[in-house]
């Protein structure tokens, strides 16, 4: 497995990226704030906090962020058999909505930091394990959403409570994070 690019992007003045023939790598992108719109193949998805997209190599991809719209995301360009098998095991989704991204974003930040080091200084085993941890956390979230029949907002509230159980917590906190 090879991580070619791992980064965070923030847009405030609009953004448009059209890749008719896609990337040479697999793109994984999680929306951490704001909104956007993406088209993968011929399917269009509205992106908001918690949206994650999977774009296999050589697949039509378009991303649009409107002017004056805040948008933040973490993204990866990756190649490797492990990712392909993992994605196929999940029935090859293009899009998923996650109820919480806190743990995933924490792991992604660590991976981004490690990936910024010169190649000869990187711990490639750590990169691999961080990447796989991110993907397994995503898988766990996707499976949990499909196995339990409850409204998405309830799942999002439950995840927020679980992640902040050791902190002072009010109903207003839960409600404001679940919108």
BELPE-V939993 format. One record per pair of residues at least 6 apart in sequence whose ideal C-beta (glycine too) atoms are under 6 Angstrom apart, sorted by the first residue. I is the first residue (numbers start at 0). J is the second residue. If there is no record, write none. Layout:
BEGIN
i:I j:J
i:I j:J
END
This chain:
BEGIN
i:0 j:79
i:0 j:81
i:0 j:127
i:1 j:78
i:2 j:77
i:2 j:114
i:2 j:126
i:3 j:24
i:3 j:76
i:4 j:76
i:5 j:75
i:5 j:110
i:5 j:111
i:5 j:114
i:7 j:73
i:8 j:72
i:9 j:71
i:10 j:64
i:10 j:70
i:11 j:69
i:13 j:64
i:13 j:65
i:13 j:66
i:14 j:64
i:15 j:63
i:16 j:62
i:17 j:61
i:18 j:60
i:19 j:59
i:20 j:57
i:21 j:57
i:21 j:58
i:21 j:60
i:23 j:56
i:24 j:76
i:24 j:77
i:24 j:78
i:25 j:55
i:25 j:56
i:25 j:77
i:25 j:82
i:26 j:54
i:26 j:76
i:27 j:53
i:27 j:75
i:28 j:52
i:28 j:72
i:28 j:74
i:29 j:51
i:29 j:73
i:29 j:100
i:30 j:46
i:30 j:48
i:30 j:50
i:30 j:72
i:31 j:71
i:31 j:72
i:32 j:48
i:32 j:71
i:33 j:69
i:33 j:70
i:33 j:71
i:34 j:47
i:34 j:68
i:35 j:46
i:35 j:64
i:35 j:70
i:36 j:45
i:36 j:63
i:37 j:44
i:37 j:46
i:37 j:52
i:37 j:62
i:38 j:61
i:39 j:54
i:39 j:60
i:39 j:93
i:40 j:59
i:42 j:93
i:44 j:94
i:49 j:96
i:49 j:97
i:49 j:100
i:50 j:96
i:51 j:95
i:51 j:97
i:52 j:94
i:53 j:92
i:53 j:93
i:54 j:60
i:64 j:70
i:73 j:107
i:85 j:134
i:95 j:141
i:97 j:140
i:98 j:154
i:98 j:155
i:98 j:158
i:99 j:158
i:101 j:162
i:102 j:136
i:103 j:133
i:103 j:136
i:106 j:129
i:106 j:132
i:106 j:133
i:107 j:133
i:109 j:129
i:110 j:129
i:113 j:121
i:113 j:125
i:113 j:126
i:152 j:177
i:155 j:177
i:156 j:173
i:156 j:177
i:159 j:173
i:159 j:176
END
